[in-house]
Amino acid sequence: MSYITGSAKLEEIITINDYLQYPIWINTFNEGGIDDQQCYQRPVISTTNATADMVDPFITLKIKDTAYYATAQYYFPTQMLTKIAVWAADGWAVVEDIPGLESPILMVAVPTIDGATNVTFEVNIELDYGVRV
């Protein structure tokens, strides 16, 4: 592992401010002990460049031509996004619940991906996935 992570946070209490401060997060499980089934994430604090050694990281995205930010899990082998959530008002929402967004929408990665800046994804709202364009 060529990156350093910070303290784990319960997935449900991570806010957009956390994702803007650290635009890459890694899933981790059982942080609370062997019987803990809750999902935790750790921010990557040593870099803002997502690389293939980060297993299915969650990355921060800006929805093009809007004020919205989102997060999604990025799969390096297929260069696709899944588990997309948009920050709206005071919490996370699914993309289809955001007024005015129609498929397809464009999302731009906040972190670099393998050194590339402004990596853009076309997101199909109905199918809840995005492909790199």
C-alpha positions as CSV (number, residue, x, y, z in Angstrom):
1,M,0.0,0.0,0.0
2,S,1.6,3.3,-1.1
3,Y,-0.8,5.6,0.6
4,I,-1.7,6.6,4.2
5,T,-5.2,6.6,5.6
6,G,-6.7,8.6,8.5
7,S,-9.1,7.5,11.2
8,A,-12.1,5.4,10.3
9,K,-15.6,7.0,10.3
10,L,-19.0,5.4,10.1
11,E,-20.1,5.7,6.5
12,E,-23.5,7.2,7.6
13,I,-21.8,10.2,9.4
14,I,-19.4,11.2,6.6
15,T,-20.4,14.6,5.1
16,I,-19.6,16.4,2.0
17,N,-17.1,18.5,3.9
18,D,-15.2,15.3,4.8
19,Y,-15.2,14.3,1.1
20,L,-14.1,17.7,0.0
21,Q,-11.2,17.7,2.5
22,Y,-10.1,14.2,1.5
23,P,-11.5,13.3,-1.9
24,I,-10.5,9.6,-1.7
25,W,-11.9,7.1,0.8
26,I,-11.3,3.4,1.3
27,N,-13.9,1.0,2.7
28,T,-13.0,-0.9,5.8
29,F,-15.1,-3.3,7.8
30,N,-15.2,-4.5,11.4
31,E,-13.6,-1.4,12.8
32,G,-15.7,-1.8,16.0
33,G,-14.7,-5.4,16.5
34,I,-15.3,-8.8,14.9
35,D,-19.1,-8.7,15.5
36,D,-19.5,-5.1,14.1
37,Q,-21.4,-5.3,10.7
38,Q,-21.4,-1.5,10.2
39,C,-19.5,0.0,7.2
40,Y,-16.6,2.3,7.9
41,Q,-14.4,4.3,5.6
42,R,-11.0,5.8,6.0
43,P,-9.8,8.9,4.2
44,V,-6.7,8.7,2.1
45,I,-4.6,11.5,3.7
46,S,-1.3,11.2,1.9
47,T,-2.4,11.9,-1.7
48,T,-5.3,13.2,-3.9
49,N,-4.4,10.8,-6.7
50,A,-6.5,7.7,-6.9
51,T,-4.4,4.7,-8.1
52,A,-5.1,1.0,-8.8
53,D,-3.5,-0.1,-5.5
54,M,-6.5,1.5,-3.8
55,V,-9.2,-1.2,-3.8
56,D,-12.4,0.2,-5.1
57,P,-12.1,3.7,-3.6
58,F,-14.9,6.1,-3.1
59,I,-14.1,9.4,-4.8
60,T,-15.6,12.9,-4.7
61,L,-17.2,14.2,-7.9
62,K,-18.6,17.5,-9.0
63,I,-21.8,17.3,-11.1
64,K,-21.0,19.4,-14.1
65,D,-22.9,22.7,-14.6
66,T,-24.5,22.4,-11.1
67,A,-23.7,23.3,-7.5
68,Y,-23.9,19.6,-6.5
69,Y,-21.2,17.2,-5.3
70,A,-21.4,13.5,-5.2
71,T,-19.4,10.5,-4.1
72,A,-19.2,7.1,-5.8
73,Q,-17.2,3.9,-5.7
74,Y,-14.7,3.7,-8.6
75,Y,-13.7,0.4,-10.1
76,F,-10.3,0.6,-11.8
77,P,-10.6,-2.5,-14.0
78,T,-13.8,-1.3,-15.7
79,Q,-13.3,2.5,-15.1
80,M,-16.9,2.7,-13.9
81,L,-18.7,4.3,-11.0
82,T,-21.3,2.7,-8.8
83,K,-23.0,3.4,-5.4
84,I,-23.5,7.0,-6.4
85,A,-24.8,9.5,-3.8
86,V,-25.3,13.2,-4.1
87,W,-25.1,15.7,-1.2
88,A,-28.3,17.6,-1.1
89,A,-29.2,20.0,1.7
90,D,-28.1,18.2,4.8
91,G,-27.5,14.7,3.7
92,W,-26.9,12.1,1.0
93,A,-29.5,11.3,-1.6
94,V,-29.8,9.0,-4.7
95,V,-29.2,10.8,-8.0
96,E,-32.8,10.3,-9.2
97,D,-34.1,12.2,-6.1
98,I,-32.3,15.4,-7.1
99,P,-34.6,17.9,-8.9
100,G,-33.5,19.0,-12.4
101,L,-31.0,16.2,-13.0
102,E,-31.8,14.2,-16.1
103,S,-29.9,11.3,-17.6
104,P,-27.2,11.2,-18.7
105,I,-25.4,13.6,-16.4
106,L,-21.7,14.4,-16.4
107,M,-19.6,14.1,-13.2
108,V,-16.0,15.3,-12.9
109,A,-13.6,13.6,-10.4
110,V,-12.2,15.9,-7.8
111,P,-9.1,13.8,-7.2
112,T,-6.8,12.9,-10.1
113,I,-7.1,9.3,-11.3
114,D,-3.8,7.7,-12.2
115,G,-2.4,11.2,-12.6
116,A,-5.2,12.4,-15.0
117,T,-7.1,15.6,-14.0
118,N,-10.7,16.4,-14.6
119,V,-11.6,12.8,-15.3
120,T,-15.2,12.8,-16.5
121,F,-18.0,10.2,-16.2
122,E,-21.3,9.9,-17.9
123,V,-23.9,8.8,-15.4
124,N,-27.1,6.9,-16.2
125,I,-29.4,7.9,-13.4
126,E,-31.9,5.0,-13.9
127,L,-29.2,2.4,-13.8
128,D,-27.1,4.0,-11.0
129,Y,-23.7,3.7,-12.7
130,G,-21.3,5.9,-14.6
131,V,-18.7,5.2,-17.3
132,R,-15.5,7.1,-17.9
133,V,-15.6,9.3,-21.1
